[in-house]
Amino acid sequence: MRQLTLLARAKINLSLDVLGRLPDGYHAVETVLQSVDLADRVTLREAPAKVTVRCDHPGVPPGEGNLAVCAAELLRRTAGERRGVVIEIVKAIPVAAGLAGGSADAAAVLWGLNRLWELGLSDGALLRLAGELGADVPFALEGGTALGRGRGERLTSLPLPRGLGVVLVHPPASLATAAVYRGWDAAPSPSARHTPGVVRALTAGDRQELACAVGNDLEPVARRLQPEVAAARGMLLAAGATGVAMSGSGPTVFALAADREAARRLAASLSPAPGWSVLPCRVARRGICVPEANIG
Ligand code: ATP
């Protein structure tokens, strides 16, 4: 039985500007997305006819509600493929955290099954399928550093801030993306326009400017809904962290650090409450990676 294991990486939003609502009800955003090397482990095993998923995390849907299953079924329909697959997911990315873990798993399934089933779909074709699955899935497939427009899915590559360290602080708060956007709709305010400064800083390779420019229009809304978001920010600032902002629709808050070692030191200096996760990591050039030559 052939199988393939992939690492599916999380993303943070170095900026997230909400520009208004689109006619289809979604929100128009401008955002700078950055892959980090915190990753789920996704193993794909050939199976006779069905798509099934196994996951060690209780918050992850077991069946068709799982975005990884949606990705496999979409690929099967598109390619007229009748073979099945067992998808095994070992979660390292906190769930419903603003880190796009579900999108990362779905992107890994698209990329991996194209290879395992030898479908020969082009990168462009995979990207189109990714766009059908969700606004964050195209970036999860591409990875690196990118400006996202539209719903966040129209991507333009940006220079990678090579080696930059990141500390993720995830309070155990539940914040549904839809609820955060509803909060924004209830009191829409003009965007603080963080993205142009982040793009300028990345283009100039200026880490200090980058730390000053990060920000997220949804953070004030998320703080009102979940005080833990403000507490996470406060804990990082009290430890002397810079480049602090919320990722996506929260509740994860991140800080930037000079490199992985500095991220580890900052993480070790924090005293999180029970149940909180503090995860030091580093920016990554790719969204999906093969840990070793393991197809066979
Ligand atoms: P989004 O902003 O896309 O709503 P997120 O980045 O905040 O998501 P995810 O970890 O992707 O967070 O989880 C969002 C929701 O998706 C969860 O409530 C979960 O039930 C569902 N979900 C579906 N498939 C997965 C998966 N493979 N891994 C994690 N969550 C999944």
Residues whose N, C-alpha, C, O or C-beta is under 5 A from the ligand:
A	BS01	ATP	G59 V60 P61 G65 N66 L67 A68 P94 V95 A96 A97 G98 L99 A100 G101 G102 S103 D105 T177 G250
